[in-house]
Amino acid sequence: MSNERWASLLGLANRARKVISGEELTVKEIRSGRAKLVLLAEDASENTTKKISDKCSSYGIPLRKVTDRYTLGHAIGKDARVVVAVIDEGFANKLLTMLD
């Protein structure tokens, strides 16, 4: 996985206001059906990992894991973030091709 390319695309999606960060807000976006892709840090706690992966599988939202919370947070210009949701189909599809 090309770390810089997906992170810069995620940053672009964030500047376009197509990224939601934080566990509770992400769960809300998954439930509403607006989330097109969820990115979860590898170093997330077991509870968070289970909660997010269960929600994504039950609502049919693609879930991808990225290196760590600092990389994920830095990509969107914030401190450490454990989970983010991409709410734009185009950004989500491009990120999926980069992360697969």
ABEGO torsion letter per residue (X at the ends): XBAAAAAAAAAAAAAAGABBBEAAAAAAAAAAGABABBBBBAABBAAAAAAAAAAAAAAGBBBBBBABAAAAAAAAGBBBBABBBBABAAAAAAAAAAAX
